[in-house]
Amino acid sequence: MKLARRPEYITLGEVLREAREELGLTQRALARKLGRAETSIGKIEAGQQRIDLVELADLAVALRISLTDLTARFERKLGR
């Protein structure tokens, strides 16, 4: 597991959590869609676990959001 140390990971986790909640999915349901442990989703959303681009793309598909939209939400939340 790659531990996150930058505040941007917390922001990314918030964006992912918001997208998950918009779909009405629980962490457990999202974890099942991805074949991951529920605790892993919780850590990602809390900004405690880093993810790579492939994992982010998998999350985007599971959350029915494009990487472009996900990135735009992330950038807006960062104020960029």
mmCIF file of the N, C-alpha and C atoms, coordinates in Angstrom:
data_MODEL
# 
_entry.id   MODEL 
# 
loop_
_atom_site.group_PDB 
_atom_site.id 
_atom_site.type_symbol 
_atom_site.label_atom_id 
_atom_site.label_alt_id 
_atom_site.label_comp_id 
_atom_site.label_asym_id 
_atom_site.label_entity_id 
_atom_site.label_seq_id 
_atom_site.pdbx_PDB_ins_code 
_atom_site.Cartn_x 
_atom_site.Cartn_y 
_atom_site.Cartn_z 
_atom_site.occupancy 
_atom_site.B_iso_or_equiv 
_atom_site.pdbx_formal_charge 
_atom_site.auth_seq_id 
_atom_site.auth_comp_id 
_atom_site.auth_asym_id 
_atom_site.auth_atom_id 
_atom_site.pdbx_PDB_model_num 
ATOM 1   N N  . MET A 1 1  ? 0.848   -1.184 0.000   1.00 0.00 ? 1  MET A N  1 
ATOM 2   C CA . MET A 1 1  ? 0.000   0.000  0.000   1.00 0.00 ? 1  MET A CA 1 
ATOM 3   C C  . MET A 1 1  ? 0.886   1.237  0.000   1.00 0.00 ? 1  MET A C  1 
ATOM 4   N N  . LYS A 1 2  ? 0.520   2.195  -0.821  1.00 0.00 ? 2  LYS A N  1 
ATOM 5   C CA . LYS A 1 2  ? 1.252   3.452  -0.906  1.00 0.00 ? 2  LYS A CA 1 
ATOM 6   C C  . LYS A 1 2  ? 0.546   4.482  -0.039  1.00 0.00 ? 2  LYS A C  1 
ATOM 7   N N  . LEU A 1 3  ? 1.231   4.959  0.986   1.00 0.00 ? 3  LEU A N  1 
ATOM 8   C CA . LEU A 1 3  ? 0.628   5.943  1.884   1.00 0.00 ? 3  LEU A CA 1 
ATOM 9   C C  . LEU A 1 3  ? 0.704   7.335  1.271   1.00 0.00 ? 3  LEU A C  1 
ATOM 10  N N  . ALA A 1 4  ? -0.367  8.057  1.390   1.00 0.00 ? 4  ALA A N  1 
ATOM 11  C CA . ALA A 1 4  ? -0.429  9.423  0.867   1.00 0.00 ? 4  ALA A CA 1 
ATOM 12  C C  . ALA A 1 4  ? 0.119   10.385 1.907   1.00 0.00 ? 4  ALA A C  1 
ATOM 13  N N  . ARG A 1 5  ? 0.848   11.382 1.446   1.00 0.00 ? 5  ARG A N  1 
ATOM 14  C CA . ARG A 1 5  ? 1.416   12.356 2.363   1.00 0.00 ? 5  ARG A CA 1 
ATOM 15  C C  . ARG A 1 5  ? 1.076   13.795 1.963   1.00 0.00 ? 5  ARG A C  1 
ATOM 16  N N  . ARG A 1 6  ? 0.473   13.978 0.813   1.00 0.00 ? 6  ARG A N  1 
ATOM 17  C CA . ARG A 1 6  ? 0.184   15.327 0.334   1.00 0.00 ? 6  ARG A CA 1 
ATOM 18  C C  . ARG A 1 6  ? -1.296  15.642 0.485   1.00 0.00 ? 6  ARG A C  1 
ATOM 19  N N  . PRO A 1 7  ? -1.630  16.904 0.759   1.00 0.00 ? 7  PRO A N  1 
ATOM 20  C CA . PRO A 1 7  ? -3.042  17.276 0.933   1.00 0.00 ? 7  PRO A CA 1 
ATOM 21  C C  . PRO A 1 7  ? -3.878  17.045 -0.325  1.00 0.00 ? 7  PRO A C  1 
ATOM 22  N N  . GLU A 1 8  ? -3.246  17.001 -1.489  1.00 0.00 ? 8  GLU A N  1 
ATOM 23  C CA . GLU A 1 8  ? -3.987  16.758 -2.725  1.00 0.00 ? 8  GLU A CA 1 
ATOM 24  C C  . GLU A 1 8  ? -4.685  15.402 -2.707  1.00 0.00 ? 8  GLU A C  1 
ATOM 25  N N  . TYR A 1 9  ? -4.107  14.438 -1.994  1.00 0.00 ? 9  TYR A N  1 
ATOM 26  C CA . TYR A 1 9  ? -4.747  13.119 -1.914  1.00 0.00 ? 9  TYR A CA 1 
ATOM 27  C C  . TYR A 1 9  ? -6.040  13.193 -1.102  1.00 0.00 ? 9  TYR A C  1 
ATOM 28  N N  . ILE A 1 10 ? -6.070  14.067 -0.122  1.00 0.00 ? 10 ILE A N  1 
ATOM 29  C CA . ILE A 1 10 ? -7.305  14.271 0.644   1.00 0.00 ? 10 ILE A CA 1 
ATOM 30  C C  . ILE A 1 10 ? -8.367  14.875 -0.274  1.00 0.00 ? 10 ILE A C  1 
ATOM 31  N N  . THR A 1 11 ? -7.967  15.849 -1.072  1.00 0.00 ? 11 THR A N  1 
ATOM 32  C CA . THR A 1 11 ? -8.898  16.472 -2.016  1.00 0.00 ? 11 THR A CA 1 
ATOM 33  C C  . THR A 1 11 ? -9.403  15.458 -3.029  1.00 0.00 ? 11 THR A C  1 
ATOM 34  N N  . LEU A 1 12 ? -8.515  14.642 -3.573  1.00 0.00 ? 12 LEU A N  1 
ATOM 35  C CA . LEU A 1 12 ? -8.928  13.610 -4.521  1.00 0.00 ? 12 LEU A CA 1 
ATOM 36  C C  . LEU A 1 12 ? -9.916  12.651 -3.862  1.00 0.00 ? 12 LEU A C  1 
ATOM 37  N N  . GLY A 1 13 ? -9.637  12.275 -2.638  1.00 0.00 ? 13 GLY A N  1 
ATOM 38  C CA . GLY A 1 13 ? -10.543 11.393 -1.908  1.00 0.00 ? 13 GLY A CA 1 
ATOM 39  C C  . GLY A 1 13 ? -11.921 12.007 -1.736  1.00 0.00 ? 13 GLY A C  1 
ATOM 40  N N  . GLU A 1 14 ? -11.948 13.308 -1.470  1.00 0.00 ? 14 GLU A N  1 
ATOM 41  C CA . GLU A 1 14 ? -13.237 14.010 -1.326  1.00 0.00 ? 14 GLU A CA 1 
ATOM 42  C C  . GLU A 1 14 ? -14.017 13.981 -2.639  1.00 0.00 ? 14 GLU A C  1 
ATOM 43  N N  . VAL A 1 15 ? -13.322 14.210 -3.740  1.00 0.00 ? 15 VAL A N  1 
ATOM 44  C CA . VAL A 1 15 ? -13.968 14.193 -5.058  1.00 0.00 ? 15 VAL A CA 1 
ATOM 45  C C  . VAL A 1 15 ? -14.533 12.804 -5.350  1.00 0.00 ? 15 VAL A C  1 
ATOM 46  N N  . LEU A 1 16 ? -13.755 11.780 -5.053  1.00 0.00 ? 16 LEU A N  1 
ATOM 47  C CA . LEU A 1 16 ? -14.216 10.411 -5.287  1.00 0.00 ? 16 LEU A CA 1 
ATOM 48  C C  . LEU A 1 16 ? -15.408 10.069 -4.395  1.00 0.00 ? 16 LEU A C  1 
ATOM 49  N N  . ARG A 1 17 ? -15.343 10.489 -3.138  1.00 0.00 ? 17 ARG A N  1 
ATOM 50  C CA . ARG A 1 17 ? -16.456 10.224 -2.219  1.00 0.00 ? 17 ARG A CA 1 
ATOM 51  C C  . ARG A 1 17 ? -17.731 10.908 -2.702  1.00 0.00 ? 17 ARG A C  1 
ATOM 52  N N  . GLU A 1 18 ? -17.603 12.169 -3.125  1.00 0.00 ? 18 GLU A N  1 
ATOM 53  C CA . GLU A 1 18 ? -18.768 12.905 -3.621  1.00 0.00 ? 18 GLU A CA 1 
ATOM 54  C C  . GLU A 1 18 ? -19.372 12.216 -4.842  1.00 0.00 ? 18 GLU A C  1 
ATOM 55  N N  . ALA A 1 19 ? -18.525 11.756 -5.751  1.00 0.00 ? 19 ALA A N  1 
ATOM 56  C CA . ALA A 1 19 ? -19.016 11.063 -6.950  1.00 0.00 ? 19 ALA A CA 1 
ATOM 57  C C  . ALA A 1 19 ? -19.714 9.757  -6.563  1.00 0.00 ? 19 ALA A C  1 
ATOM 58  N N  . ARG A 1 20 ? -19.158 9.052  -5.600  1.00 0.00 ? 20 ARG A N  1 
ATOM 59  C CA . ARG A 1 20 ? -19.770 7.801  -5.123  1.00 0.00 ? 20 ARG A CA 1 
ATOM 60  C C  . ARG A 1 20 ? -21.132 8.083  -4.505  1.00 0.00 ? 20 ARG A C  1 
ATOM 61  N N  . GLU A 1 21 ? -21.193 9.103  -3.671  1.00 0.00 ? 21 GLU A N  1 
ATOM 62  C CA . GLU A 1 21 ? -22.450 9.441  -3.001  1.00 0.00 ? 21 GLU A CA 1 
ATOM 63  C C  . GLU A 1 21 ? -23.510 9.925  -3.992  1.00 0.00 ? 21 GLU A C  1 
ATOM 64  N N  . GLU A 1 22 ? -23.089 10.611 -5.056  1.00 0.00 ? 22 GLU A N  1 
ATOM 65  C CA . GLU A 1 22 ? -24.035 11.046 -6.094  1.00 0.00 ? 22 GLU A CA 1 
ATOM 66  C C  . GLU A 1 22 ? -24.745 9.854  -6.728  1.00 0.00 ? 22 GLU A C  1 
ATOM 67  N N  . LEU A 1 23 ? -24.041 8.732  -6.819  1.00 0.00 ? 23 LEU A N  1 
ATOM 68  C CA . LEU A 1 23 ? -24.634 7.513  -7.378  1.00 0.00 ? 23 LEU A CA 1 
ATOM 69  C C  . LEU A 1 23 ? -25.412 6.718  -6.339  1.00 0.00 ? 23 LEU A C  1 
ATOM 70  N N  . GLY A 1 24 ? -25.301 7.123  -5.085  1.00 0.00 ? 24 GLY A N  1 
ATOM 71  C CA . GLY A 1 24 ? -25.980 6.393  -4.023  1.00 0.00 ? 24 GLY A CA 1 
ATOM 72  C C  . GLY A 1 24 ? -25.299 5.083  -3.670  1.00 0.00 ? 24 GLY A C  1 
ATOM 73  N N  . LEU A 1 25 ? -24.003 4.989  -3.965  1.00 0.00 ? 25 LEU A N  1 
ATOM 74  C CA . LEU A 1 25 ? -23.246 3.774  -3.658  1.00 0.00 ? 25 LEU A CA 1 
ATOM 75  C C  . LEU A 1 25 ? -22.614 3.865  -2.276  1.00 0.00 ? 25 LEU A C  1 
ATOM 76  N N  . THR A 1 26 ? -22.551 2.749  -1.598  1.00 0.00 ? 26 THR A N  1 
ATOM 77  C CA . THR A 1 26 ? -21.794 2.663  -0.355  1.00 0.00 ? 26 THR A CA 1 
ATOM 78  C C  . THR A 1 26 ? -20.348 2.330  -0.704  1.00 0.00 ? 26 THR A C  1 
ATOM 79  N N  . GLN A 1 27 ? -19.464 2.491  0.268   1.00 0.00 ? 27 GLN A N  1 
ATOM 80  C CA . GLN A 1 27 ? -18.076 2.081  0.048   1.00 0.00 ? 27 GLN A CA 1 
ATOM 81  C C  . GLN A 1 27 ? -18.024 0.590  -0.258  1.00 0.00 ? 27 GLN A C  1 
ATOM 82  N N  . ARG A 1 28 ? -18.841 -0.178 0.418   1.00 0.00 ? 28 ARG A N  1 
ATOM 83  C CA . ARG A 1 28 ? -18.871 -1.630 0.194   1.00 0.00 ? 28 ARG A CA 1 
ATOM 84  C C  . ARG A 1 28 ? -19.283 -1.955 -1.244  1.00 0.00 ? 28 ARG A C  1 
ATOM 85  N N  . ALA A 1 29 ? -20.331 -1.287 -1.732  1.00 0.00 ? 29 ALA A N  1 
ATOM 86  C CA . ALA A 1 29 ? -20.802 -1.542 -3.098  1.00 0.00 ? 29 ALA A CA 1 
ATOM 87  C C  . ALA A 1 29 ? -19.737 -1.168 -4.128  1.00 0.00 ? 29 ALA A C  1 
ATOM 88  N N  . LEU A 1 30 ? -19.072 -0.041 -3.917  1.00 0.00 ? 30 LEU A N  1 
ATOM 89  C CA . LEU A 1 30 ? -18.011 0.374  -4.836  1.00 0.00 ? 30 LEU A CA 1 
ATOM 90  C C  . LEU A 1 30 ? -16.852 -0.611 -4.784  1.00 0.00 ? 30 LEU A C  1 
ATOM 91  N N  . ALA A 1 31 ? -16.491 -1.028 -3.596  1.00 0.00 ? 31 ALA A N  1 
ATOM 92  C CA . ALA A 1 31 ? -15.405 -2.000 -3.444  1.00 0.00 ? 31 ALA A CA 1 
ATOM 93  C C  . ALA A 1 31 ? -15.726 -3.288 -4.193  1.00 0.00 ? 31 ALA A C  1 
ATOM 94  N N  . ARG A 1 32 ? -16.949 -3.738 -4.096  1.00 0.00 ? 32 ARG A N  1 
ATOM 95  C CA . ARG A 1 32 ? -17.357 -4.965 -4.805  1.00 0.00 ? 32 ARG A CA 1 
ATOM 96  C C  . ARG A 1 32 ? -17.254 -4.789 -6.314  1.00 0.00 ? 32 ARG A C  1 
ATOM 97  N N  . LYS A 1 33 ? -17.662 -3.622 -6.816  1.00 0.00 ? 33 LYS A N  1 
ATOM 98  C CA . LYS A 1 33 ? -17.574 -3.361 -8.260  1.00 0.00 ? 33 LYS A CA 1 
ATOM 99  C C  . LYS A 1 33 ? -16.128 -3.423 -8.744  1.00 0.00 ? 33 LYS A C  1 
ATOM 100 N N  . LEU A 1 34 ? -15.216 -3.039 -7.866  1.00 0.00 ? 34 LEU A N  1 
ATOM 101 C CA . LEU A 1 34 ? -13.800 -2.966 -8.229  1.00 0.00 ? 34 LEU A CA 1 
ATOM 102 C C  . LEU A 1 34 ? -13.009 -4.200 -7.819  1.00 0.00 ? 34 LEU A C  1 
ATOM 103 N N  . GLY A 1 35 ? -13.626 -5.082 -7.042  1.00 0.00 ? 35 GLY A N  1 
ATOM 104 C CA . GLY A 1 35 ? -12.899 -6.247 -6.550  1.00 0.00 ? 35 GLY A CA 1 
ATOM 105 C C  . GLY A 1 35 ? -11.845 -5.878 -5.524  1.00 0.00 ? 35 GLY A C  1 
ATOM 106 N N  . ARG A 1 36 ? -12.148 -4.866 -4.732  1.00 0.00 ? 36 ARG A N  1 
ATOM 107 C CA . ARG A 1 36 ? -11.217 -4.380 -3.703  1.00 0.00 ? 36 ARG A CA 1 
ATOM 108 C C  . ARG A 1 36 ? -11.851 -4.526 -2.337  1.00 0.00 ? 36 ARG A C  1 
ATOM 109 N N  . ALA A 1 37 ? -11.026 -4.378 -1.319  1.00 0.00 ? 37 ALA A N  1 
ATOM 110 C CA . ALA A 1 37 ? -11.523 -4.387 0.056   1.00 0.00 ? 37 ALA A CA 1 
ATOM 111 C C  . ALA A 1 37 ? -12.211 -3.056 0.354   1.00 0.00 ? 37 ALA A C  1 
ATOM 112 N N  . GLU A 1 38 ? -13.263 -3.121 1.145   1.00 0.00 ? 38 GLU A N  1 
ATOM 113 C CA . GLU A 1 38 ? -13.982 -1.906 1.536   1.00 0.00 ? 38 GLU A CA 1 
ATOM 114 C C  . GLU A 1 38 ? -13.050 -0.932 2.257   1.00 0.00 ? 38 GLU A C  1 
ATOM 115 N N  . THR A 1 39 ? -12.141 -1.461 3.059   1.00 0.00 ? 39 THR A N  1 
ATOM 116 C CA . THR A 1 39 ? -11.205 -0.597 3.787   1.00 0.00 ? 39 THR A CA 1 
ATOM 117 C C  . THR A 1 39 ? -10.312 0.185  2.828   1.00 0.00 ? 39 THR A C  1 
ATOM 118 N N  . SER A 1 40 ? -10.008 -0.405 1.693   1.00 0.00 ? 40 SER A N  1 
ATOM 119 C CA . SER A 1 40 ? -9.190  0.275  0.695   1.00 0.00 ? 40 SER A CA 1 
ATOM 120 C C  . SER A 1 40 ? -9.907  1.515  0.162   1.00 0.00 ? 40 SER A C  1 
ATOM 121 N N  . ILE A 1 41 ? -11.196 1.390  -0.103  1.00 0.00 ? 41 ILE A N  1 
ATOM 122 C CA . ILE A 1 41 ? -11.979 2.537  -0.585  1.00 0.00 ? 41 ILE A CA 1 
ATOM 123 C C  . ILE A 1 41 ? -12.004 3.626  0.486   1.00 0.00 ? 41 ILE A C  1 
ATOM 124 N N  . GLY A 1 42 ? -12.202 3.232  1.720   1.00 0.00 ? 42 GLY A N  1 
ATOM 125 C CA . GLY A 1 42 ? -12.213 4.194  2.824   1.00 0.00 ? 42 GLY A CA 1 
ATOM 126 C C  . GLY A 1 42 ? -10.902 4.948  2.940   1.00 0.00 ? 42 GLY A C  1 
ATOM 127 N N  . LYS A 1 43 ? -9.794  4.233  2.779   1.00 0.00 ? 43 LYS A N  1 
ATOM 128 C CA . LYS A 1 43 ? -8.480  4.877  2.870   1.00 0.00 ? 43 LYS A CA 1 
ATOM 129 C C  . LYS A 1 43 ? -8.238  5.827  1.702   1.00 0.00 ? 43 LYS A C  1 
ATOM 130 N N  . ILE A 1 44 ? -8.671  5.428  0.518   1.00 0.00 ? 44 ILE A N  1 
ATOM 131 C CA . ILE A 1 44 ? -8.522  6.309  -0.649  1.00 0.00 ? 44 ILE A CA 1 
ATOM 132 C C  . ILE A 1 44 ? -9.334  7.583  -0.438  1.00 0.00 ? 44 ILE A C  1 
ATOM 133 N N  . GLU A 1 45 ? -10.577 7.420  0.003   1.00 0.00 ? 45 GLU A N  1 
ATOM 134 C CA . GLU A 1 45 ? -11.443 8.587  0.213   1.00 0.00 ? 45 GLU A CA 1 
ATOM 135 C C  . GLU A 1 45 ? -10.947 9.485  1.340   1.00 0.00 ? 45 GLU A C  1 
ATOM 136 N N  . ALA A 1 46 ? -10.238 8.915  2.294   1.00 0.00 ? 46 ALA A N  1 
ATOM 137 C CA . ALA A 1 46 ? -9.699  9.704  3.404   1.00 0.00 ? 46 ALA A CA 1 
ATOM 138 C C  . ALA A 1 46 ? -8.351  10.331 3.053   1.00 0.00 ? 46 ALA A C  1 
ATOM 139 N N  . GLY A 1 47 ? -7.849  10.036 1.860   1.00 0.00 ? 47 GLY A N  1 
ATOM 140 C CA . GLY A 1 47 ? -6.559  10.569 1.451   1.00 0.00 ? 47 GLY A CA 1 
ATOM 141 C C  . GLY A 1 47 ? -5.389  9.876  2.104   1.00 0.00 ? 47 GLY A C  1 
ATOM 142 N N  . GLN A 1 48 ? -5.613  8.677  2.605   1.00 0.00 ? 48 GLN A N  1 
ATOM 143 C CA . GLN A 1 48 ? -4.570  7.932  3.305   1.00 0.00 ? 48 GLN A CA 1 
ATOM 144 C C  . GLN A 1 48 ? -3.872  6.914  2.418   1.00 0.00 ? 48 GLN A C  1 
ATOM 145 N N  . GLN A 1 49 ? -4.396  6.700  1.220   1.00 0.00 ? 49 GLN A N  1 
ATOM 146 C CA . GLN A 1 49 ? -3.797  5.731  0.308   1.00 0.00 ? 49 GLN A CA 1 
ATOM 147 C C  . GLN A 1 49 ? -3.722  6.336  -1.083  1.00 0.00 ? 49 GLN A C  1 
ATOM 148 N N  . ARG A 1 50 ? -2.532  6.316  -1.661  1.00 0.00 ? 50 ARG A N  1 
ATOM 149 C CA . ARG A 1 50 ? -2.356  6.835  -3.014  1.00 0.00 ? 50 ARG A CA 1 
ATOM 150 C C  . ARG A 1 50 ? -2.864  5.817  -4.026  1.00 0.00 ? 50 ARG A C  1 
ATOM 151 N N  . ILE A 1 51 ? -3.257  6.307  -5.176  1.00 0.00 ? 51 ILE A N  1 
ATOM 152 C CA . ILE A 1 51 ? -3.638  5.424  -6.268  1.00 0.00 ? 51 ILE A CA 1 
ATOM 153 C C  . ILE A 1 51 ? -2.940  5.889  -7.532  1.00 0.00 ? 51 ILE A C  1 
ATOM 154 N N  . ASP A 1 52 ? -2.745  4.962  -8.459  1.00 0.00 ? 52 ASP A N  1 
ATOM 155 C CA . ASP A 1 52 ? -2.110  5.338  -9.718  1.00 0.00 ? 52 ASP A CA 1 
ATOM 156 C C  . ASP A 1 52 ? -3.186  5.644  -10.765 1.00 0.00 ? 52 ASP A C  1 
ATOM 157 N N  . LEU A 1 53 ? -2.755  6.017  -11.946 1.00 0.00 ? 53 LEU A N  1 
ATOM 158 C CA . LEU A 1 53 ? -3.685  6.431  -12.992 1.00 0.00 ? 53 LEU A CA 1 
ATOM 159 C C  . LEU A 1 53 ? -4.617  5.299  -13.415 1.00 0.00 ? 53 LEU A C  1 
ATOM 160 N N  . VAL A 1 54 ? -4.105  4.088  -13.483 1.00 0.00 ? 54 VAL A N  1 
ATOM 161 C CA . VAL A 1 54 ? -4.942  2.948  -13.865 1.00 0.00 ? 54 VAL A CA 1 
ATOM 162 C C  . VAL A 1 54 ? -6.038  2.726  -12.825 1.00 0.00 ? 54 VAL A C  1 
ATOM 163 N N  . GLU A 1 55 ? -5.682  2.821  -11.550 1.00 0.00 ? 55 GLU A N  1 
ATOM 164 C CA . GLU A 1 55 ? -6.674  2.672  -10.482 1.00 0.00 ? 55 GLU A CA 1 
ATOM 165 C C  . GLU A 1 55 ? -7.698  3.811  -10.531 1.00 0.00 ? 55 GLU A C  1 
ATOM 166 N N  . LEU A 1 56 ? -7.230  5.016  -10.823 1.00 0.00 ? 56 LEU A N  1 
ATOM 167 C CA . LEU A 1 56 ? -8.141  6.157  -10.939 1.00 0.00 ? 56 LEU A CA 1 
ATOM 168 C C  . LEU A 1 56 ? -9.109  5.948  -12.103 1.00 0.00 ? 56 LEU A C  1 
ATOM 169 N N  . ALA A 1 57 ? -8.598  5.429  -13.216 1.00 0.00 ? 57 ALA A N  1 
ATOM 170 C CA . ALA A 1 57 ? -9.456  5.146  -14.369 1.00 0.00 ? 57 ALA A CA 1 
ATOM 171 C C  . ALA A 1 57 ? -10.499 4.090  -14.017 1.00 0.00 ? 57 ALA A C  1 
ATOM 172 N N  . ASP A 1 58 ? -10.099 3.056  -13.284 1.00 0.00 ? 58 ASP A N  1 
ATOM 173 C CA . ASP A 1 58 ? -11.045 2.023  -12.840 1.00 0.00 ? 58 ASP A CA 1 
ATOM 174 C C  . ASP A 1 58 ? -12.130 2.628  -11.952 1.00 0.00 ? 58 ASP A C  1 
ATOM 175 N N  . LEU A 1 59 ? -11.726 3.502  -11.046 1.00 0.00 ? 59 LEU A N  1 
ATOM 176 C CA . LEU A 1 59 ? -12.695 4.176  -10.177 1.00 0.00 ? 59 LEU A CA 1 
ATOM 177 C C  . LEU A 1 59 ? -13.654 5.033  -10.999 1.00 0.00 ? 59 LEU A C  1 
ATOM 178 N N  . ALA A 1 60 ? -13.126 5.750  -11.971 1.00 0.00 ? 60 ALA A N  1 
ATOM 179 C CA . ALA A 1 60 ? -13.967 6.605  -12.813 1.00 0.00 ? 60 ALA A CA 1 
ATOM 180 C C  . ALA A 1 60 ? -15.026 5.774  -13.539 1.00 0.00 ? 60 ALA A C  1 
ATOM 181 N N  . VAL A 1 61 ? -14.629 4.640  -14.086 1.00 0.00 ? 61 VAL A N  1 
ATOM 182 C CA . VAL A 1 61 ? -15.587 3.771  -14.779 1.00 0.00 ? 61 VAL A CA 1 
ATOM 183 C C  . VAL A 1 61 ? -16.654 3.291  -13.804 1.00 0.00 ? 61 VAL A C  1 
ATOM 184 N N  . ALA A 1 62 ? -16.225 2.837  -12.632 1.00 0.00 ? 62 ALA A N  1 
ATOM 185 C CA . ALA A 1 62 ? -17.167 2.334  -11.626 1.00 0.00 ? 62 ALA A CA 1 
ATOM 186 C C  . ALA A 1 62 ? -18.118 3.431  -11.151 1.00 0.00 ? 62 ALA A C  1 
ATOM 187 N N  . LEU A 1 63 ? -17.634 4.669  -11.150 1.00 0.00 ? 63 LEU A N  1 
ATOM 188 C CA . LEU A 1 63 ? -18.441 5.803  -10.694 1.00 0.00 ? 63 LEU A CA 1 
ATOM 189 C C  . LEU A 1 63 ? -19.192 6.480  -11.843 1.00 0.00 ? 63 LEU A C  1 
ATOM 190 N N  . ARG A 1 64 ? -19.054 5.929  -13.033 1.00 0.00 ? 64 ARG A N  1 
ATOM 191 C CA . ARG A 1 64 ? -19.729 6.460  -14.228 1.00 0.00 ? 64 ARG A CA 1 
ATOM 192 C C  . ARG A 1 64 ? -19.416 7.937  -14.461 1.00 0.00 ? 64 ARG A C  1 
ATOM 193 N N  . ILE A 1 65 ? -18.134 8.244  -14.390 1.00 0.00 ? 65 ILE A N  1 
ATOM 194 C CA . ILE A 1 65 ? -17.673 9.614  -14.611 1.00 0.00 ? 65 ILE A CA 1 
ATOM 195 C C  . ILE A 1 65 ? -16.413 9.543  -15.470 1.00 0.00 ? 65 ILE A C  1 
ATOM 196 N N  . SER A 1 66 ? -16.251 10.474 -16.372 1.00 0.00 ? 66 SER A N  1 
ATOM 197 C CA . SER A 1 66 ? -15.053 10.458 -17.213 1.00 0.00 ? 66 SER A CA 1 
ATOM 198 C C  . SER A 1 66 ? -13.854 10.954 -16.410 1.00 0.00 ? 66 SER A C  1 
ATOM 199 N N  . LEU A 1 67 ? -12.682 10.540 -16.846 1.00 0.00 ? 67 LEU A N  1 
ATOM 200 C CA . LEU A 1 67 ? -11.466 11.051 -16.197 1.00 0.00 ? 67 LEU A CA 1 
ATOM 201 C C  . LEU A 1 67 ? -11.375 12.565 -16.360 1.00 0.00 ? 67 LEU A C  1 
ATOM 202 N N  . THR A 1 68 ? -11.838 13.067 -17.487 1.00 0.00 ? 68 THR A N  1 
ATOM 203 C CA . THR A 1 68 ? -11.825 14.513 -17.723 1.00 0.00 ? 68 THR A CA 1 
ATOM 204 C C  . THR A 1 68 ? -12.680 15.237 -16.691 1.00 0.00 ? 68 THR A C  1 
ATOM 205 N N  . ASP A 1 69 ? -13.888 14.730 -16.459 1.00 0.00 ? 69 ASP A N  1 
ATOM 206 C CA . ASP A 1 69 ? -14.780 15.353 -15.477 1.00 0.00 ? 69 ASP A CA 1 
ATOM 207 C C  . ASP A 1 69 ? -14.211 15.205 -14.070 1.00 0.00 ? 69 ASP A C  1 
ATOM 208 N N  . LEU A 1 70 ? -13.677 14.042 -13.781 1.00 0.00 ? 70 LEU A N  1 
ATOM 209 C CA . LEU A 1 70 ? -13.085 13.803 -12.464 1.00 0.00 ? 70 LEU A CA 1 
ATOM 210 C C  . LEU A 1 70 ? -11.926 14.769 -12.217 1.00 0.00 ? 70 LEU A C  1 
ATOM 211 N N  . THR A 1 71 ? -11.086 14.936 -13.224 1.00 0.00 ? 71 THR A N  1 
ATOM 212 C CA . THR A 1 71 ? -9.951  15.851 -13.111 1.00 0.00 ? 71 THR A CA 1 
ATOM 213 C C  . THR A 1 71 ? -10.426 17.296 -12.956 1.00 0.00 ? 71 THR A C  1 
ATOM 214 N N  . ALA A 1 72 ? -11.461 17.664 -13.692 1.00 0.00 ? 72 ALA A N  1 
ATOM 215 C CA . ALA A 1 72 ? -12.000 19.029 -13.585 1.00 0.00 ? 72 ALA A CA 1 
ATOM 216 C C  . ALA A 1 72 ? -12.536 19.291 -12.182 1.00 0.00 ? 72 ALA A C  1 
ATOM 217 N N  . ARG A 1 73 ? -13.238 18.327 -11.626 1.00 0.00 ? 73 ARG A N  1 
ATOM 218 C CA . ARG A 1 73 ? -13.745 18.478 -10.255 1.00 0.00 ? 73 ARG A CA 1 
ATOM 219 C C  . ARG A 1 73 ? -12.586 18.635 -9.272  1.00 0.00 ? 73 ARG A C  1 
ATOM 220 N N  . PHE A 1 74 ? -11.552 17.836 -9.467  1.00 0.00 ? 74 PHE A N  1 
ATOM 221 C CA . PHE A 1 74 ? -10.367 17.891 -8.607  1.00 0.00 ? 74 PHE A CA 1 
ATOM 222 C C  . PHE A 1 74 ? -9.719  19.271 -8.690  1.00 0.00 ? 74 PHE A C  1 
ATOM 223 N N  . GLU A 1 75 ? -9.527  19.759 -9.900  1.00 0.00 ? 75 GLU A N  1 
ATOM 224 C CA . GLU A 1 75 ? -8.906  21.072 -10.110 1.00 0.00 ? 75 GLU A CA 1 
ATOM 225 C C  . GLU A 1 75 ? -9.744  22.187 -9.483  1.00 0.00 ? 75 GLU A C  1 
ATOM 226 N N  . ARG A 1 76 ? -11.061 22.122 -9.660  1.00 0.00 ? 76 ARG A N  1 
ATOM 227 C CA . ARG A 1 76 ? -11.937 23.144 -9.059  1.00 0.00 ? 76 ARG A CA 1 
ATOM 228 C C  . ARG A 1 76 ? -11.819 23.134 -7.541  1.00 0.00 ? 76 ARG A C  1 
ATOM 229 N N  . LYS A 1 77 ? -11.802 21.939 -6.969  1.00 0.00 ? 77 LYS A N  1 
ATOM 230 C CA . LYS A 1 77 ? -11.727 21.833 -5.508  1.00 0.00 ? 77 LYS A CA 1 
ATOM 231 C C  . LYS A 1 77 ? -10.395 22.376 -4.990  1.00 0.00 ? 77 LYS A C  1 
ATOM 232 N N  . LEU A 1 78 ? -9.356  22.218 -5.786  1.00 0.00 ? 78 LEU A N  1 
ATOM 233 C CA . LEU A 1 78 ? -8.043  22.755 -5.400  1.00 0.00 ? 78 LEU A CA 1 
ATOM 234 C C  . LEU A 1 78 ? -7.956  24.264 -5.633  1.00 0.00 ? 78 LEU A C  1 
ATOM 235 N N  . GLY A 1 79 ? -8.911  24.803 -6.382  1.00 0.00 ? 79 GLY A N  1 
ATOM 236 C CA . GLY A 1 79 ? -8.901  26.232 -6.666  1.00 0.00 ? 79 GLY A CA 1 
ATOM 237 C C  . GLY A 1 79 ? -7.956  26.610 -7.773  1.00 0.00 ? 79 GLY A C  1 
ATOM 238 N N  . ARG A 1 80 ? -7.716  25.695 -8.665  1.00 0.00 ? 80 ARG A N  1 
ATOM 239 C CA . ARG A 1 80 ? -6.798  25.969 -9.789  1.00 0.00 ? 80 ARG A CA 1 
ATOM 240 C C  . ARG A 1 80 ? -7.548  26.395 -11.010 1.00 0.00 ? 80 ARG A C  1 
# 
